[in-house]
Amino acid sequence: MSPIALITGATSGIGRATAEAFASLNYRLILCGRRKERLDELQTQLGRQTIVTTLNFDVRDWSEVDAAVRSLPEEWQAIDILVNSAGNAHGMSPIQDGDPDDWDQMIDGNVQGLLYVSKAVIPGMVERQRGHIVNLSSIAGKQTYANGAVYCASKAAVEALSTGMRLDLTQHGIKVTNIAPGAVETEFSMVRFKGDAERAAKVYEGFTPLTAADIADTIVYAVRAPAHVTIADLTILASAQAAATTIHRK
């Protein structure tokens, strides 16, 4: 049987691109997200290629996460791959001007959400003594930049959790991969700038950014590595990007 992959944040961006890449490999998919209409659309689209089921929940709510994963029929419970793609960025301002509501969104989504979904899935992997977890961090988790302290902190937490998971889970035959993308053109900037399309577009002006499909290709590479190989940590930058905020624009 083909592997079962559970993907959070599957309705947009890197999560959706990963779902599409896995579908092309005939992986069985558990697609998770908050927007049910998008989940239904994706199930119809990818269901032409592979077997797809969906779970509609908010990663920030432990009771929703736990209930959703427990609701999976027996034939879907042996999850081989977990892709923690759900996350967000809200606002961009000096720390003293930050909005606590934005902070809550980022910490709850990027850190607690990853923990909650992992907590729901990992015990089964430990019991089966196999599995692969892919966590989506960011270049911001490695290089803190001005006006992004809380977002950077949330992604630094993902980096630490990836390392901690690897320390705890390698003995159980579970691989852990940390993926740290640089500038990727998705809904990210629209969310960060609260729908300000003009400001969001400027983020990607003057160079060719990464696409969600570029990151999905890397995730496929990591999960298809030979059994004796773990891709532990990958940073992926656009060719014009030298560091988190150093981009050579034309």
Secondary structure, DSSP 8 states (H G I E B T S, - for coil): ---EEEESSTTSHHHHHHHHHHHHTT-EEEEEES-HHHHHHHHHHHTTTS-EEEEE--TT-HHHHHHHHHTS-GGG----EEEE----------GGG--HHHHHHHIIIIIIHHHHHHHHHHHHHHHHT-EEEEEE--GGGTS--TT-HHHHHHHHHHHHHHHHHHHHHGGGTEEEEEEEE-SB-SSHHHHHTTT-HHHHHHTTTTS--B-HHHHHHHHHHHHTS-TT----EEEE--TTEEETTEE---
